Amino acid sequence: MSVVTGTTPPGAPGERQAAEWVRQMFCDIAPRYDLLNHLLSFNVDRAWRKALLERVAAVLQQANARVLDLCCGTGDVLLDLQAVAANAVLVLGADFCHPMLVTAADKMRARKFATTLFEADALALPLATNSLDAITIAFGFRNLANYRAGLAEFQRVLKPGGVLAVLEFSHPPGFWLRHAYGFYSKVVLPSIGALVSGSRAAYTYLPESVAKFPRAEELRVLFEESGLVNARFELLTGGIAALHSGEKPVGAIGSSSD
């Protein structure tokens, strides 16, 4: 099944340029990012994050588990993970946009959470092979310059049996919701986003990136093709978002038991 290979922002002819464009875009909107997330989603994003949390809840109770929130942005998912993680669980956060990480660090300090944050490219993580029990990504996967390369890298750092959980925008199958959401994302969202953040380009790119992103079933197939097992998805809010998950096979090449 043919799917888009990675994000394609305007004026970015290759993967390196695409990654840099996206990084700079998020740096530009970082100061108003949280406000716009909650405003533009009518706070439904909180319920979506709850679904993501439930998907990795069992891992968060495993003794000495290591969990990475990738593309962590300003840290909302990190706060959720830390709030329910067992005492011996190590929660990490990574993003390639430094201003986002600064805000995330402020939130962690305010809640007295000892989360380890680091700046990194999702396609080349500075982590050992077979070192993580779970990876969560909330609305960051579609911004990767190469989806297959990302999935390969995530499997490298996951332990055999480790869980990947991806929360991402999707494509509502219902006729009326699909057209209403299309109007909102193409007309309303860029206008409000530009007014509040000062960047119309960012809030024009975001809905365009969703429109180009694989359908939920296509992404599930991509998970399987990349080698993940138990690949599945759950549509949220009529299909506006989808929660995807898969697991690194037990006994996969490169596992510590090989």
N, C-alpha and C positions, 0 to 999 in steps of 0.2 A: 504494500500500500504506500503510495507516494505522499510524503509530507514535507513541509517546509524544513529546511536544514537548520535555520537559526533566524534570529531577528534581523530585519532589514530596514534600519532607519534611513531617512532621506539623506542622499549625498554620501553614503558610506559604501564604497565599492567592494570592500572585503571584510573579513571577520575582524581583523585588528581595528579597522576604522569603525566598524559597527560597535565593538566593545567600548571604544573610547568615546563615541558619541553618546552612548547610553550612560556611561559613567559620569560624563560632564553634565548631562541632563539631570540626573539625580542629585548631583552636587548643587546645581542651580536651584532646585525646588526643595532642598532639604529643610530650610527654615519653616516652611508652611506645609510640609508633607503630612504630618499627623492630622492637622486641622482638616485638610482637604480629603484625606482618606475617610474620616468619619462623616464629613459633610456630604461628600459626593456619593457615599454608599448608604446614607441615611442610617448609619451605625450598624447595618447588617453585617459589616466586616467582622464585628465582634463574634457573631454567631458562627461565621465561617471559621474563624480561628479556633473556636471551641471544638468544632468537628475535627480540625487538624490535630488538636491536642488529644482528643479521644483516640485517634488512630495510633498514637505512640504512647498511650497511657501505660500499657504494660511494661514497656521498655523503661519508662521513667521510674518504675518501682523496683527495677533489677539492681541488685547490689553492685556498686562500682561501674555502672553503665556510663558510657560516654556518648553524649548527644550533641549534634551540631545543628544550629539553625543557620542555614546558608542564605545569602542575600537577606541578611537580618534587618537591614534598614535601620529604623530608629528604635527597634527593640521591643515592639509590642508582643510578638510571639515569644521572645526570650523571657519576658515577664511572666507570661502564661506558663511556660515550661518550668521556670524556677519555682513558681508558686506551688506546683504539685509534685515536683521531683523529690525523691527520697534523699536523705541527707548525704549519702555516699555517692550520689550521681553527679558527674561532671558535665555541666552545660556550657557549651561553647557558642560563640556567635561570630560570624564572618560576613564581611561585605567588601566591595571594591570601591565604595564611595566614603572617603574619610569623614566629611561632615555628618553623614548619617551615623557613623560609628561614634562620633563625639556626643551626639544626642542620646544614643543608646547607652553610652557609658554614664551619662548624667542620670538617666532613669534607673540604671542598676544601683548606682550609689544612693539615690533617694530611697530605694526600697531595701537597701543594705544587702543586696544580692552580690555574691562574689563570682560573677560570670567572667570568663576569659573571652576577650574580644580581640580579633585580629583582622587586619586588612589583607584581602587576598582575592585573586582571580578564581572564580568557581571552576574554571577549566584546568587549573594547575594548583591544587590545594597543597599547602606546606604541611601535610600530615602523612604519617606512615601508613603503609598498606595494612589493611585489616585492623584499623584502630578505632572505628566507631561502631556503636550499636544501632544508631539511628541518625538519619538526616531529615530535617524538615525544611521546606522551602515554601514561603507564602508570597505568591504573586511576583516571583523573581525568575522562574524557570523560562518563561517566554522571552525574556530579555537576553538570554544567552546567545552568543554568536554562533554556537554550534550545539544543537540539542544532543546528537549522538555522542559527541565528544564529552559533553557534560555527564551523560548517563554512564559512560565508560569510567570517567574519573570518580563519580560517586561510588560505583561498584568497587573501584580500587581501594578506597579508604574504608568502605564498610566491611565489617567482619562477616564471615559466612553466616547467613541467617539474619543479617542486619536489615533494618527496614528503611525504605525511602518513602517519604510522604510529601506529596506536592499539592499545594492548594493553588489553583490558577483559574483565571477567568476562562469561560467557555462559550458555548453557542446555544442559546435557548431553542429547543426543538418546537415549541408551540408558536403558531403563526402570530398571534396578537402580541405576546410577550416579546418575540423576536423583533418585530417591527417597532414596538414601543422602546425597547432597549436600544435598537439601532438609532432611533431618533435622539434619544437621550445622550448616547455616547458620542454621536457625531456632531450634535448641535449644542446641547445644553452643557455637557461636561467641558468641552474646550473653552466655552465662554466663561463659565464660573472659574475654571482652573486658571485661565489667563488673568482674570480679575483679582484673584486672591494671591496667586503665586508670582504673577508678572511674566510668566512664560507660557505663551499660547502654543509654542512648538512642542513643549513637553506634553501638554494635555490634548494635543492633536495626535502626536505619536502614540500615546497610550491606547486609545481606542483603535487606531489603525493596526497596532501590534496584535490586539486581540482578534481583529477581523482576519488577519493572516495566520493566526495560530491554529494548529491542528484541532479538529473536532475531538471530543472526549474519546471516542472509540479509536480514532487514529493514534492518539497519544498512548492509549493502552497497548495498541499493537507495537508502537515504537518501544515501549517498556519491554515487551516480550522479546522483540528483535534484538534488543541490547543485552539480553541474557537474564533479566529479572524474572522471578517466578511469582506466582500468585498475584499477577498484575490485575488490578481492578480499579473501578472508579465509582464515585457517587455524585450525582448531580445535586447541586444546592440551589435553592431559590429559583426553581423552575429551569435550571440549567445556565443561569448567569455565571455561576462558578462551578467548579468540579474539584473533588478531592480524589487524587490519584495515589495509589500506593503499589509497592512491589517489594520483593525481598531478594537479597543476594543469595544465590543457591548455596546450600550447605555442601562443602567439599569442592567449592569453586577453585579454579586454578589460582594459585597465589595465596591460598588460605594457609593458616599457620599449621594445619594438620597435614599438609602435603609433604 
